Every structure is written in structure tokens, then in C-alpha cells.
Amino acid sequence: MDSNREQLLENGNLKGTSRTEEEVHHGMTVSVQNGKVRRVLSNLQVVLLGTKLSVLLPTIPLSFVAVYCGFGKAWIFTMSLLALTLLAERISFLTEQVAYYTGPTVGGLLNATFGNATELIIAISALNQHKLRLLKYSLLGSVLSNLLLVLGTSLFCGGLANLRSEQKFERRQAHVNCLLLMLGAFCHMLPMLLQYAGDSTVTGGQALELSRALSIIMLFSYATYLFFQLWTHRTFFESNEESNDDDDDDVAAVGFWSGFVWLFVVTIITAWLSEYVVGTIEDASKSWGLSVSFLSLILVPILGNAAEHAGSIIFALKNKLDISLGVSLGSATQIAMFVVPACVVVAWIMGINMDINFNLIETVSLTLAVITTSIALQDGTSHYVKGLILILCYIVIGICFLIFETPMDEETKRTNMHLRLKPWMKE
């Protein structure tokens, strides 16, 4: 046997057997590595190319190239704004992917948190640069865009696509959102009315304290709304969830941790590009001959929520108005009752005096938009005329701010003056 074993060793059969086992293990290692690479490439394809807006993907590197090569600020603003259009849609997509694994409750909280991440990041960027007027206009524009343009276009297109049948939706869901928006308009109106109170004892400090107190109340009301929607009265929103379940394949395209990593990366890039948008919007307005108020209130919200707008219209065309209302009214409620007061609280922590006084024309526009939307949705039915009226209301507001030039607030003036004097102060 020993001689046979020696012969086998000499012939290499045993060595060949050992080599075969090594090859098997090596093949398994290569297979695992190939699987990981394949998974990464698949995630790249889904996240970066899994949308029709992927044609805007080159604008992300072009934005950074435009900054570091010293291009005109109007070009930087354009590239960054187009890139934010794609990134906002991707944040919404990744949030939905993560929600597949977390269940409806946590998924609802994620949607509430990241649903308007782009607006919140732009707001914090403007707050960091002390551009309070720009911040207020971008947030107000997002609310008006969702209430009038998105909802109006959805009702209009859905009505035209279903001329022979009456479109219906869950009236209780819309009623709750409209009540919250009325509370928001109420809170915005009181600080604005202080300057018309006719009492010389009213000071800016009192208006600021009132704004901070009302912001806390608004945040509390929004937290109550989330509790109402996700736990105590989920039946009001069940039709929305059932419609979503019918459309989805219940298969996530991205893994749980991959979704979180991608969500973090996309949010960081969004924050970076938001700095460019906020820092160049005034120069772009001068270059294009358009007012800063029009760009920040009309143009930025439209492009920033383009994908969300398109989704709302598509659901309306499929006669699923509950989802369309959930997108438009839900987003408007998040901005008015969460993002705006959150910015006031963050500014308070940063030592910046920000109130919720949006001035007369802006506050009246917000209040009339909320009232008009509430009237349009009060009977639980829809047709294309309602949508057309909402769209025309938005056009009227757009024309107003196209002509009306907003003066810079005093704090922005002081900040710009300080930046101009800073080199001289060093000398």
C-alpha cells in the first residue's frame, strides 16, 4: 500500500485531489466576490439609471465642474437646480425601498421625514447663509405648488381622462389635511397682523417670541397628525395603502442597508448642491432679468418636486385620487406644519432671529390657496373644472411675483454688508 501510495503521489493523483479541493474553495470565493460585485453594479443601475430623469445625471458632476472652473453663477444655478430635480426623485425612491423592510408604521415615519428632504435641506442652507427671505419664499412656494399646481393638474388631467365617470376620493382624509393647513395659515397670519395692530408698543421681539411659540404648537399638531394617521385612524388612509399594494410587486429593488447607504450619499450630495443653488440664485435673477421672489417661489419648487408632481398626475389618470391627494396635500402639510416651524426652532438654536411672518401678499396668498383648496375638496368628488380653477389661481400668484420684486430683509442686508467689509476689516 505504501508503494501504491508513493506511486500515486508520484503520478500526482493525490496532489491532484488536493488541488481540486483548493480549486473548489477558490471557485466559491470567486463566486461570492462576483456576487457582491454583481449586487453593487445592480444597485448602481437601479439607483442611478432606474428613472427617466437619469438624463439629468450629467448635471451632478457638471455642477461641481462649473464651481471649481469659475463658470458664471447663472450656469452654476441652472446645473445645480436640474441636478436637484433628479436627486429629489431618487430620495423619494430610496425612502420607498427602505419602507419595504420596515413595515407601514416606520415606513410612514420615513416618508414623513424624507418626503420633503430637498426643501428642508435648501431651507437649512439658506438659513446657514442668513438668507431668511429666500428661505421663506422657497417654503411658501413649495406649499403653493402642491396645493394649487400639483393638485390642480391632477384633478384636471384625471377629470379629462374620466369624463364619463365621476371621480371620488376619501373626503375625511382631505378634510384632516385641510384643517391642519388652516391652522398653519392662522399661525402665519397672527405675526403678520401685529405690524398692522396700530399699537406702537408692539415690537419685533414680541413678534419673534410669538412666532417661536406658534412654531412649537405647529410641530405638536403635526406630531399629533402622524399619530392620527399611523395608529388611531388608519382606516381613513386605508384606501390609499390598498391602492399602493395593488400597484407594487412587493419586491424591493434595493437591499435594506444598501438603501440606507444610498439614501445617506444622495442626501449629502443634495445638501452640497443646495448650497450652490442658494448662493447663486440672486446672481441668476440679475442675469435672467427675473425677480428673486419668482425664482425661489415658482421655479425652484416646480423643478425640485417635478418627479413627485408627475407621480400625482399619473395616479389621477388611473382614477386613484386618494393617492394623488396623499401626495399633494400630504406634502403641503409637511412643509407648512413641520418644515417651516422646524426652521424657526433651528434658527432659534443657531441664534438667528427668524419669525413666521411672510408679509402681507405672501400670507394672503397662502390663506386664499388653503381656502380655495378646502372648498374644492369639500364634497368628495372631482372634475376637470376644479383642477382648472386651482391651476389658474397658481398662474395668478405666479404673475404677481413675476412682477413684484421682494426687497431683501434687514438681516440679509447686514450679512451682505459684513461680507463686503470683511477684507477691509482685516487690513
Secondary structure by P-SEA (a helix, b strand, c coil): caaaaaaaaaaaaaaaaaaaaaaaaaaaaaaaaaaaaaaaaaaaaaaccccccccccaaaaaaaaaaaacccaaaaaaaaaaaaaaaaaaaaaaaaaaaacccaaaaaaaaaaccaaaaaaaaaaaaaacaaaaaaaaaaaaaaaaacaaaaaaaaaaaaacccbbbbccaaaaaaaaaaaaaaaaaaaaaaaccccccccccaaaaaaaaaaaaaaaaaaaaaaaaaacccccccaaaaaaaaaaaccccccccaaaaaaaaaaaaaaaaaaaaaaaacaaaaaaaacccaaaaacccaaaaaaaaaaaaaaaaaaaccaaaaaaaaaaaaaaaaccaaaaaaaaaaaacccccccccaaaaaaaaaaaaaaaaaaccccccaaaaaaaaaaaaaaaaaaaaccccccaaaaaaaaaaaacccccc
